[in-house]
């Protein structure tokens, strides 16, 4: 089995390395940035290219893994070079049917996880979600995903889009709030280390208890505390808006009356 990887970013790096260490041959890594392409190619013993048109063995590989940003997938497909290839993207929100006219077979190979090149990820516990236009291709994806993970599932584009949306709330929005929280601590001379026990307990509770764990002044209807907090945030408009929005939502979901902050 041999695979061509298009992309050299966070997802491409982890998947290429994971497949390589599972005994899958990576034939080529193709990325606009030759330095990045070569760096990943060297890690997985693959030829490196900086342009999809420079690779001239299309159709001989078992699978093309397109691990690029969503808005670059169409550009890769529209090259017209993949019409004899089985091709999968790694996106949570890209509509797989858009690939139909460009490929021999097409689908999705979506790891539901956040990645950074330099951060280790245990792929064996990462859920993989698969979609493929033909049965042989789907069997191939199951084999590949099974070599990486113990959690492999089928999911169509619409279902995957909803899962991806859940991930945006769970990961992207949380990161934004964490970043603003750290800035708040720096602004007021509070050590970020003091936040870690609370953050760890919050995560533990969220993972271990299925029931609603909401606490805080908005749940209690403590308007005085909420207004006091907003006074502290008077010079931080972004965080004040987050605080107001979240407080309104929590309060209104748990109380019959409406509040003014």
RAPEMO-V86158 format. One record per pair of residues at least 12 apart in sequence whose ideal C-beta (glycine too) atoms are under 6 Angstrom apart, sorted by sequence separation. I is the first residue (numbers start at 1). GAP is how many residues later the second one is. D is the distance in whole Angstrom. If there is no record, write none. Layout:
i,gap,d
I,GAP,D
I,GAP,D
This chain:
i,gap,d
29,12,4
96,12,5
37,13,6
113,13,4
111,15,5
112,15,5
34,16,4
73,16,5
87,16,4
29,17,5
111,17,5
128,17,4
244,17,6
26,18,4
28,18,5
85,18,6
86,18,6
92,18,6
28,19,5
29,19,5
30,19,5
85,19,6
86,19,4
87,19,5
88,19,5
89,19,6
90,19,6
110,19,4
26,20,4
82,20,6
84,20,5
88,20,6
90,20,6
5,21,6
64,21,5
70,21,5
73,21,6
82,21,5
88,21,4
128,21,5
226,21,6
30,22,5
1,23,6
2,23,4
3,23,6
4,23,5
8,23,4
58,23,5
63,23,5
64,23,4
65,23,6
66,23,5
67,23,4
108,23,4
126,23,5
4,24,5
5,24,5
6,24,5
16,24,6
20,24,4
70,24,5
107,24,5
127,24,4
128,24,5
129,24,5
130,24,5
2,25,4
59,25,3
77,25,4
107,25,3
123,25,5
124,25,6
131,25,6
17,26,6
59,26,6
107,26,6
123,26,6
124,26,5
129,26,4
13,27,6
28,27,5
52,27,5
58,27,6
106,27,5
8,28,4
16,28,5
105,28,5
8,29,5
105,29,5
218,29,4
129,31,6
219,31,6
8,32,5
105,32,4
109,32,6
218,32,4
218,33,5
27,34,6
221,34,6
96,35,5
219,35,6
226,35,6
110,50,6
86,51,5
12,55,4
11,56,5
4,57,5
114,57,5
2,59,5
180,59,5
2,60,6
3,60,5
4,60,5
5,60,5
6,60,5
7,60,4
1,61,5
7,61,4
96,61,5
3,62,6
95,62,5
92,68,6
93,68,5
6,70,6
93,71,5
92,72,3
11,79,5
14,101,5
11,104,5
13,104,5
10,105,4
18,105,5
10,106,6
10,107,5
14,107,6
22,125,4
18,130,5
